[in-house]
Amino acid sequence: MADPFLPSSSSLPFMRRHLRSSPSPVILRQLEEEAKAREAANTVDITQVMSKLDRRSQLKRELPPK
């Protein structure tokens, strides 16, 4: 019986199609890292936003009226 995992001329197109449909571990790791980076970029630290707003309001109070 022939080994189904060894390429032969008749099964080569099928194997190519199969290889394309399953990404390598390197590509999977890269996709995971990209997803983590996107998630981190979309996450906003509300404490930083609030502290910026507080600083702006303090500066407005400290400025003398024109």
HTML snippet that shows the backbone in 3Dmol.js (N, CA, C, O; Angstrom):
<script src="https://3Dmol.org/build/3Dmol-min.js"></script>
<div id="view" style="width:600px;height:400px;position:relative"></div>
<script>
const pdb = `
ATOM      1  N   MET A   1       0.852  -1.195   0.000  1.00  0.00           N
ATOM      2  CA  MET A   1       0.000   0.000   0.000  1.00  0.00           C
ATOM      3  C   MET A   1       0.888   1.245   0.000  1.00  0.00           C
ATOM      4  O   MET A   1       1.881   1.309   0.725  1.00  0.00           O
ATOM      5  N   ALA A   2       0.526   2.223  -0.811  1.00  0.00           N
ATOM      6  CA  ALA A   2       1.328   3.443  -0.926  1.00  0.00           C
ATOM      7  C   ALA A   2       1.074   4.354   0.269  1.00  0.00           C
ATOM      8  O   ALA A   2      -0.034   4.403   0.804  1.00  0.00           O
ATOM      9  N   ASP A   3       2.108   5.069   0.675  1.00  0.00           N
ATOM     10  CA  ASP A   3       1.991   6.017   1.780  1.00  0.00           C
ATOM     11  C   ASP A   3       1.242   7.260   1.292  1.00  0.00           C
ATOM     12  O   ASP A   3       1.690   7.896   0.338  1.00  0.00           O
ATOM     13  N   PRO A   4       0.108   7.629   1.919  1.00  0.00           N
ATOM     14  CA  PRO A   4      -0.663   8.788   1.436  1.00  0.00           C
ATOM     15  C   PRO A   4       0.051  10.122   1.648  1.00  0.00           C
ATOM     16  O   PRO A   4      -0.335  11.122   1.043  1.00  0.00           O
ATOM     17  N   PHE A   5       1.084  10.160   2.493  1.00  0.00           N
ATOM     18  CA  PHE A   5       1.777  11.417   2.770  1.00  0.00           C
ATOM     19  C   PHE A   5       2.958  11.660   1.842  1.00  0.00           C
ATOM     20  O   PHE A   5       3.519  12.756   1.833  1.00  0.00           O
ATOM     21  N   LEU A   6       3.346  10.650   1.058  1.00  0.00           N
ATOM     22  CA  LEU A   6       4.431  10.837   0.102  1.00  0.00           C
ATOM     23  C   LEU A   6       3.865  11.372  -1.204  1.00  0.00           C
ATOM     24  O   LEU A   6       2.868  10.846  -1.697  1.00  0.00           O
ATOM     25  N   PRO A   7       4.477  12.407  -1.776  1.00  0.00           N
ATOM     26  CA  PRO A   7       3.936  12.969  -3.018  1.00  0.00           C
ATOM     27  C   PRO A   7       4.105  12.011  -4.188  1.00  0.00           C
ATOM     28  O   PRO A   7       5.147  11.377  -4.351  1.00  0.00           O
ATOM     29  N   SER A   8       3.073  11.924  -4.982  1.00  0.00           N
ATOM     30  CA  SER A   8       3.157  11.212  -6.252  1.00  0.00           C
ATOM     31  C   SER A   8       2.611  12.148  -7.310  1.00  0.00           C
ATOM     32  O   SER A   8       1.957  13.140  -6.988  1.00  0.00           O
ATOM     33  N   SER A   9       2.869  11.847  -8.550  1.00  0.00           N
ATOM     34  CA  SER A   9       2.462  12.770  -9.618  1.00  0.00           C
ATOM     35  C   SER A   9       0.953  12.979  -9.639  1.00  0.00           C
ATOM     36  O   SER A   9       0.495  14.061 -10.007  1.00  0.00           O
ATOM     37  N   SER A  10       0.164  11.968  -9.250  1.00  0.00           N
ATOM     38  CA  SER A  10      -1.294  12.116  -9.307  1.00  0.00           C
ATOM     39  C   SER A  10      -1.830  12.902  -8.112  1.00  0.00           C
ATOM     40  O   SER A  10      -2.842  13.591  -8.243  1.00  0.00           O
ATOM     41  N   SER A  11      -1.175  12.817  -6.943  1.00  0.00           N
ATOM     42  CA  SER A  11      -1.709  13.489  -5.749  1.00  0.00           C
ATOM     43  C   SER A  11      -1.068  14.852  -5.492  1.00  0.00           C
ATOM     44  O   SER A  11      -1.422  15.527  -4.524  1.00  0.00           O
ATOM     45  N   LEU A  12      -0.138  15.260  -6.341  1.00  0.00           N
ATOM     46  CA  LEU A  12       0.570  16.517  -6.106  1.00  0.00           C
ATOM     47  C   LEU A  12      -0.357  17.732  -6.092  1.00  0.00           C
ATOM     48  O   LEU A  12      -0.229  18.557  -5.187  1.00  0.00           O
ATOM     49  N   PRO A  13      -1.279  17.889  -7.038  1.00  0.00           N
ATOM     50  CA  PRO A  13      -2.177  19.059  -6.970  1.00  0.00           C
ATOM     51  C   PRO A  13      -2.994  19.081  -5.683  1.00  0.00           C
ATOM     52  O   PRO A  13      -3.201  20.144  -5.097  1.00  0.00           O
ATOM     53  N   PHE A  14      -3.457  17.916  -5.241  1.00  0.00           N
ATOM     54  CA  PHE A  14      -4.221  17.862  -3.994  1.00  0.00           C
ATOM     55  C   PHE A  14      -3.355  18.300  -2.819  1.00  0.00           C
ATOM     56  O   PHE A  14      -3.804  19.063  -1.963  1.00  0.00           O
ATOM     57  N   MET A  15      -2.115  17.820  -2.777  1.00  0.00           N
ATOM     58  CA  MET A  15      -1.237  18.176  -1.662  1.00  0.00           C
ATOM     59  C   MET A  15      -0.928  19.669  -1.667  1.00  0.00           C
ATOM     60  O   MET A  15      -0.862  20.292  -0.607  1.00  0.00           O
ATOM     61  N   ARG A  16      -0.740  20.240  -2.834  1.00  0.00           N
ATOM     62  CA  ARG A  16      -0.498  21.685  -2.902  1.00  0.00           C
ATOM     63  C   ARG A  16      -1.693  22.445  -2.338  1.00  0.00           C
ATOM     64  O   ARG A  16      -1.535  23.397  -1.573  1.00  0.00           O
ATOM     65  N   ARG A  17      -2.875  22.015  -2.721  1.00  0.00           N
ATOM     66  CA  ARG A  17      -4.094  22.676  -2.242  1.00  0.00           C
ATOM     67  C   ARG A  17      -4.187  22.535  -0.724  1.00  0.00           C
ATOM     68  O   ARG A  17      -4.548  23.484  -0.028  1.00  0.00           O
ATOM     69  N   HIS A  18      -3.862  21.352  -0.216  1.00  0.00           N
ATOM     70  CA  HIS A  18      -3.918  21.109   1.224  1.00  0.00           C
ATOM     71  C   HIS A  18      -2.892  21.972   1.962  1.00  0.00           C
ATOM     72  O   HIS A  18      -3.195  22.539   3.011  1.00  0.00           O
ATOM     73  N   LEU A  19      -1.689  22.069   1.417  1.00  0.00           N
ATOM     74  CA  LEU A  19      -0.653  22.862   2.068  1.00  0.00           C
ATOM     75  C   LEU A  19      -1.032  24.337   2.110  1.00  0.00           C
ATOM     76  O   LEU A  19      -0.747  25.021   3.093  1.00  0.00           O
ATOM     77  N   ARG A  20      -1.665  24.827   1.062  1.00  0.00           N
ATOM     78  CA  ARG A  20      -2.061  26.236   1.051  1.00  0.00           C
ATOM     79  C   ARG A  20      -3.154  26.509   2.079  1.00  0.00           C
ATOM     80  O   ARG A  20      -3.208  27.605   2.637  1.00  0.00           O
ATOM     81  N   SER A  21      -4.028  25.533   2.341  1.00  0.00           N
ATOM     82  CA  SER A  21      -5.142  25.769   3.247  1.00  0.00           C
ATOM     83  C   SER A  21      -4.722  25.712   4.715  1.00  0.00           C
ATOM     84  O   SER A  21      -5.457  26.202   5.572  1.00  0.00           O
ATOM     85  N   SER A  22      -3.569  25.135   5.030  1.00  0.00           N
ATOM     86  CA  SER A  22      -3.129  25.084   6.423  1.00  0.00           C
ATOM     87  C   SER A  22      -1.860  25.914   6.577  1.00  0.00           C
ATOM     88  O   SER A  22      -0.791  25.495   6.135  1.00  0.00           O
ATOM     89  N   PRO A  23      -1.965  27.081   7.197  1.00  0.00           N
ATOM     90  CA  PRO A  23      -0.794  27.961   7.343  1.00  0.00           C
ATOM     91  C   PRO A  23       0.256  27.357   8.268  1.00  0.00           C
ATOM     92  O   PRO A  23      -0.054  26.566   9.158  1.00  0.00           O
ATOM     93  N   SER A  24       1.476  27.741   8.039  1.00  0.00           N
ATOM     94  CA  SER A  24       2.578  27.226   8.851  1.00  0.00           C
ATOM     95  C   SER A  24       2.528  27.844  10.247  1.00  0.00           C
ATOM     96  O   SER A  24       1.902  28.887  10.436  1.00  0.00           O
ATOM     97  N   PRO A  25       3.174  27.217  11.222  1.00  0.00           N
ATOM     98  CA  PRO A  25       3.213  27.778  12.578  1.00  0.00           C
ATOM     99  C   PRO A  25       3.806  29.186  12.618  1.00  0.00           C
ATOM    100  O   PRO A  25       3.414  30.005  13.450  1.00  0.00           O
ATOM    101  N   VAL A  26       4.748  29.465  11.723  1.00  0.00           N
ATOM    102  CA  VAL A  26       5.354  30.807  11.682  1.00  0.00           C
ATOM    103  C   VAL A  26       4.296  31.839  11.299  1.00  0.00           C
ATOM    104  O   VAL A  26       4.204  32.902  11.913  1.00  0.00           O
ATOM    105  N   ILE A  27       3.500  31.516  10.281  1.00  0.00           N
ATOM    106  CA  ILE A  27       2.448  32.440   9.844  1.00  0.00           C
ATOM    107  C   ILE A  27       1.393  32.580  10.932  1.00  0.00           C
ATOM    108  O   ILE A  27       0.913  33.684  11.186  1.00  0.00           O
ATOM    109  N   LEU A  28       1.026  31.473  11.580  1.00  0.00           N
ATOM    110  CA  LEU A  28       0.044  31.543  12.661  1.00  0.00           C
ATOM    111  C   LEU A  28       0.538  32.447  13.786  1.00  0.00           C
ATOM    112  O   LEU A  28      -0.224  33.255  14.316  1.00  0.00           O
ATOM    113  N   ARG A  29       1.820  32.309  14.154  1.00  0.00           N
ATOM    114  CA  ARG A  29       2.384  33.144  15.221  1.00  0.00           C
ATOM    115  C   ARG A  29       2.353  34.614  14.814  1.00  0.00           C
ATOM    116  O   ARG A  29       2.028  35.480  15.626  1.00  0.00           O
ATOM    117  N   GLN A  30       2.692  34.895  13.550  1.00  0.00           N
ATOM    118  CA  GLN A  30       2.680  36.274  13.063  1.00  0.00           C
ATOM    119  C   GLN A  30       1.263  36.847  13.105  1.00  0.00           C
ATOM    120  O   GLN A  30       1.069  37.994  13.507  1.00  0.00           O
ATOM    121  N   LEU A  31       0.273  36.052  12.689  1.00  0.00           N
ATOM    122  CA  LEU A  31      -1.114  36.520  12.724  1.00  0.00           C
ATOM    123  C   LEU A  31      -1.564  36.789  14.156  1.00  0.00           C
ATOM    124  O   LEU A  31      -2.274  37.763  14.408  1.00  0.00           O
ATOM    125  N   GLU A  32      -1.154  35.932  15.101  1.00  0.00           N
ATOM    126  CA  GLU A  32      -1.499  36.149  16.506  1.00  0.00           C
ATOM    127  C   GLU A  32      -0.874  37.439  17.024  1.00  0.00           C
ATOM    128  O   GLU A  32      -1.527  38.212  17.725  1.00  0.00           O
ATOM    129  N   GLU A  33       0.401  37.673  16.676  1.00  0.00           N
ATOM    130  CA  GLU A  33       1.075  38.894  17.126  1.00  0.00           C
ATOM    131  C   GLU A  33       0.410  40.133  16.538  1.00  0.00           C
ATOM    132  O   GLU A  33       0.261  41.143  17.226  1.00  0.00           O
ATOM    133  N   GLU A  34       0.006  40.061  15.262  1.00  0.00           N
ATOM    134  CA  GLU A  34      -0.683  41.195  14.641  1.00  0.00           C
ATOM    135  C   GLU A  34      -2.020  41.450  15.322  1.00  0.00           C
ATOM    136  O   GLU A  34      -2.401  42.602  15.530  1.00  0.00           O
ATOM    137  N   ALA A  35      -2.733  40.385  15.670  1.00  0.00           N
ATOM    138  CA  ALA A  35      -4.020  40.540  16.352  1.00  0.00           C
ATOM    139  C   ALA A  35      -3.820  41.175  17.728  1.00  0.00           C
ATOM    140  O   ALA A  35      -4.593  42.046  18.128  1.00  0.00           O
ATOM    141  N   LYS A  36      -2.786  40.741  18.450  1.00  0.00           N
ATOM    142  CA  LYS A  36      -2.494  41.332  19.761  1.00  0.00           C
ATOM    143  C   LYS A  36      -2.142  42.808  19.619  1.00  0.00           C
ATOM    144  O   LYS A  36      -2.577  43.630  20.425  1.00  0.00           O
ATOM    145  N   ALA A  37      -1.358  43.146  18.601  1.00  0.00           N
ATOM    146  CA  ALA A  37      -0.963  44.540  18.387  1.00  0.00           C
ATOM    147  C   ALA A  37      -2.181  45.399  18.062  1.00  0.00           C
ATOM    148  O   ALA A  37      -2.307  46.518  18.559  1.00  0.00           O
ATOM    149  N   ARG A  38      -3.086  44.869  17.219  1.00  0.00           N
ATOM    150  CA  ARG A  38      -4.308  45.623  16.900  1.00  0.00           C
ATOM    151  C   ARG A  38      -5.152  45.836  18.151  1.00  0.00           C
ATOM    152  O   ARG A  38      -5.689  46.921  18.372  1.00  0.00           O
ATOM    153  N   GLU A  39      -5.264  44.783  18.971  1.00  0.00           N
ATOM    154  CA  GLU A  39      -6.056  44.892  20.193  1.00  0.00           C
ATOM    155  C   GLU A  39      -5.445  45.925  21.137  1.00  0.00           C
ATOM    156  O   GLU A  39      -6.165  46.719  21.741  1.00  0.00           O
ATOM    157  N   ALA A  40      -4.131  45.914  21.264  1.00  0.00           N
ATOM    158  CA  ALA A  40      -3.450  46.873  22.135  1.00  0.00           C
ATOM    159  C   ALA A  40      -3.628  48.294  21.613  1.00  0.00           C
ATOM    160  O   ALA A  40      -3.783  49.229  22.397  1.00  0.00           O
ATOM    161  N   ALA A  41      -3.606  48.458  20.303  1.00  0.00           N
ATOM    162  CA  ALA A  41      -3.770  49.792  19.723  1.00  0.00           C
ATOM    163  C   ALA A  41      -5.196  50.299  19.905  1.00  0.00           C
ATOM    164  O   ALA A  41      -5.416  51.503  20.034  1.00  0.00           O
ATOM    165  N   ASN A  42      -6.163  49.389  19.917  1.00  0.00           N
ATOM    166  CA  ASN A  42      -7.560  49.793  20.069  1.00  0.00           C
ATOM    167  C   ASN A  42      -7.936  50.046  21.519  1.00  0.00           C
ATOM    168  O   ASN A  42      -8.933  50.714  21.793  1.00  0.00           O
ATOM    169  N   THR A  43      -7.150  49.521  22.450  1.00  0.00           N
ATOM    170  CA  THR A  43      -7.446  49.689  23.868  1.00  0.00           C
ATOM    171  C   THR A  43      -6.916  51.043  24.333  1.00  0.00           C
ATOM    172  O   THR A  43      -5.730  51.338  24.192  1.00  0.00           O
ATOM    173  N   VAL A  44      -7.795  51.850  24.880  1.00  0.00           N
ATOM    174  CA  VAL A  44      -7.407  53.173  25.368  1.00  0.00           C
ATOM    175  C   VAL A  44      -7.442  53.147  26.888  1.00  0.00           C
ATOM    176  O   VAL A  44      -8.420  52.700  27.487  1.00  0.00           O
ATOM    177  N   ASP A  45      -6.379  53.626  27.504  1.00  0.00           N
ATOM    178  CA  ASP A  45      -6.328  53.714  28.961  1.00  0.00           C
ATOM    179  C   ASP A  45      -7.093  54.964  29.383  1.00  0.00           C
ATOM    180  O   ASP A  45      -6.634  56.087  29.173  1.00  0.00           O
ATOM    181  N   ILE A  46      -8.260  54.756  29.978  1.00  0.00           N
ATOM    182  CA  ILE A  46      -9.132  55.888  30.321  1.00  0.00           C
ATOM    183  C   ILE A  46      -8.484  56.800  31.359  1.00  0.00           C
ATOM    184  O   ILE A  46      -8.783  57.994  31.395  1.00  0.00           O
ATOM    185  N   THR A  47      -7.599  56.262  32.208  1.00  0.00           N
ATOM    186  CA  THR A  47      -6.952  57.113  33.210  1.00  0.00           C
ATOM    187  C   THR A  47      -6.036  58.131  32.543  1.00  0.00           C
ATOM    188  O   THR A  47      -5.925  59.265  33.010  1.00  0.00           O
ATOM    189  N   GLN A  48      -5.379  57.734  31.454  1.00  0.00           N
ATOM    190  CA  GLN A  48      -4.528  58.687  30.742  1.00  0.00           C
ATOM    191  C   GLN A  48      -5.367  59.776  30.092  1.00  0.00           C
ATOM    192  O   GLN A  48      -4.993  60.949  30.113  1.00  0.00           O
ATOM    193  N   VAL A  49      -6.492  59.394  29.517  1.00  0.00           N
ATOM    194  CA  VAL A  49      -7.370  60.381  28.878  1.00  0.00           C
ATOM    195  C   VAL A  49      -7.883  61.360  29.926  1.00  0.00           C
ATOM    196  O   VAL A  49      -7.881  62.569  29.698  1.00  0.00           O
ATOM    197  N   MET A  50      -8.318  60.851  31.061  1.00  0.00           N
ATOM    198  CA  MET A  50      -8.863  61.717  32.109  1.00  0.00           C
ATOM    199  C   MET A  50      -7.781  62.637  32.677  1.00  0.00           C
ATOM    200  O   MET A  50      -8.060  63.801  32.964  1.00  0.00           O
ATOM    201  N   SER A  51      -6.560  62.143  32.845  1.00  0.00           N
ATOM    202  CA  SER A  51      -5.508  63.001  33.385  1.00  0.00           C
ATOM    203  C   SER A  51      -5.163  64.117  32.402  1.00  0.00           C
ATOM    204  O   SER A  51      -4.840  65.228  32.822  1.00  0.00           O
ATOM    205  N   LYS A  52      -5.229  63.837  31.098  1.00  0.00           N
ATOM    206  CA  LYS A  52      -5.003  64.898  30.110  1.00  0.00           C
ATOM    207  C   LYS A  52      -6.092  65.954  30.207  1.00  0.00           C
ATOM    208  O   LYS A  52      -5.811  67.151  30.149  1.00  0.00           O
ATOM    209  N   LEU A  53      -7.333  65.512  30.355  1.00  0.00           N
ATOM    210  CA  LEU A  53      -8.438  66.467  30.475  1.00  0.00           C
ATOM    211  C   LEU A  53      -8.287  67.300  31.745  1.00  0.00           C
ATOM    212  O   LEU A  53      -8.537  68.506  31.730  1.00  0.00           O
ATOM    213  N   ASP A  54      -7.880  66.665  32.840  1.00  0.00           N
ATOM    214  CA  ASP A  54      -7.667  67.397  34.090  1.00  0.00           C
ATOM    215  C   ASP A  54      -6.579  68.446  33.921  1.00  0.00           C
ATOM    216  O   ASP A  54      -6.732  69.579  34.379  1.00  0.00           O
ATOM    217  N   ARG A  55      -5.480  68.081  33.267  1.00  0.00           N
ATOM    218  CA  ARG A  55      -4.388  69.034  33.062  1.00  0.00           C
ATOM    219  C   ARG A  55      -4.847  70.214  32.213  1.00  0.00           C
ATOM    220  O   ARG A  55      -4.482  71.357  32.488  1.00  0.00           O
ATOM    221  N   ARG A  56      -5.640  69.943  31.191  1.00  0.00           N
ATOM    222  CA  ARG A  56      -6.135  71.025  30.338  1.00  0.00           C
ATOM    223  C   ARG A  56      -7.028  71.978  31.133  1.00  0.00           C
ATOM    224  O   ARG A  56      -6.923  73.197  30.998  1.00  0.00           O
ATOM    225  N   SER A  57      -7.899  71.415  31.954  1.00  0.00           N
ATOM    226  CA  SER A  57      -8.795  72.283  32.722  1.00  0.00           C
ATOM    227  C   SER A  57      -8.011  73.084  33.765  1.00  0.00           C
ATOM    228  O   SER A  57      -8.362  74.230  34.048  1.00  0.00           O
ATOM    229  N   GLN A  58      -6.953  72.498  34.341  1.00  0.00           N
ATOM    230  CA  GLN A  58      -6.120  73.239  35.289  1.00  0.00           C
ATOM    231  C   GLN A  58      -5.392  74.377  34.587  1.00  0.00           C
ATOM    232  O   GLN A  58      -5.287  75.473  35.137  1.00  0.00           O
ATOM    233  N   LEU A  59      -4.888  74.134  33.384  1.00  0.00           N
ATOM    234  CA  LEU A  59      -4.201  75.187  32.637  1.00  0.00           C
ATOM    235  C   LEU A  59      -5.160  76.333  32.317  1.00  0.00           C
ATOM    236  O   LEU A  59      -4.783  77.502  32.398  1.00  0.00           O
ATOM    237  N   LYS A  60      -6.375  76.005  31.962  1.00  0.00           N
ATOM    238  CA  LYS A  60      -7.354  77.052  31.648  1.00  0.00           C
ATOM    239  C   LYS A  60      -7.642  77.907  32.879  1.00  0.00           C
ATOM    240  O   LYS A  60      -7.809  79.122  32.771  1.00  0.00           O
ATOM    241  N   ARG A  61      -7.700  77.273  34.043  1.00  0.00           N
ATOM    242  CA  ARG A  61      -7.965  78.029  35.277  1.00  0.00           C
ATOM    243  C   ARG A  61      -6.784  78.926  35.646  1.00  0.00           C
ATOM    244  O   ARG A  61      -6.971  80.027  36.166  1.00  0.00           O
ATOM    245  N   GLU A  62      -5.557  78.445  35.371  1.00  0.00           N
ATOM    246  CA  GLU A  62      -4.365  79.202  35.747  1.00  0.00           C
ATOM    247  C   GLU A  62      -4.106  80.392  34.830  1.00  0.00           C
ATOM    248  O   GLU A  62      -3.480  81.365  35.251  1.00  0.00           O
ATOM    249  N   LEU A  63      -4.575  80.333  33.589  1.00  0.00           N
ATOM    250  CA  LEU A  63      -4.342  81.436  32.662  1.00  0.00           C
ATOM    251  C   LEU A  63      -5.175  82.656  33.070  1.00  0.00           C
ATOM    252  O   LEU A  63      -6.363  82.526  33.366  1.00  0.00           O
ATOM    253  N   PRO A  64      -4.558  83.830  33.086  1.00  0.00           N
ATOM    254  CA  PRO A  64      -5.325  85.043  33.423  1.00  0.00           C
ATOM    255  C   PRO A  64      -6.297  85.386  32.290  1.00  0.00           C
ATOM    256  O   PRO A  64      -5.987  85.141  31.124  1.00  0.00           O
ATOM    257  N   PRO A  65      -7.431  85.933  32.603  1.00  0.00           N
ATOM    258  CA  PRO A  65      -8.391  86.305  31.552  1.00  0.00           C
ATOM    259  C   PRO A  65      -7.833  87.410  30.675  1.00  0.00           C
ATOM    260  O   PRO A  65      -7.116  88.288  31.156  1.00  0.00           O
ATOM    261  N   LYS A  66      -8.156  87.371  29.393  1.00  0.00           N
ATOM    262  CA  LYS A  66      -7.635  88.360  28.450  1.00  0.00           C
ATOM    263  C   LYS A  66      -8.488  89.600  28.435  1.00  0.00           C
ATOM    264  O   LYS A  66      -8.197  90.540  27.696  1.00  0.00           O
TER     265      LYS A  66
END
`;
const viewer = $3Dmol.createViewer("view");
viewer.addModel(pdb, "pdb");
viewer.setStyle({}, {cartoon: {color: "spectrum"}});
viewer.zoomTo();
viewer.render();
</script>
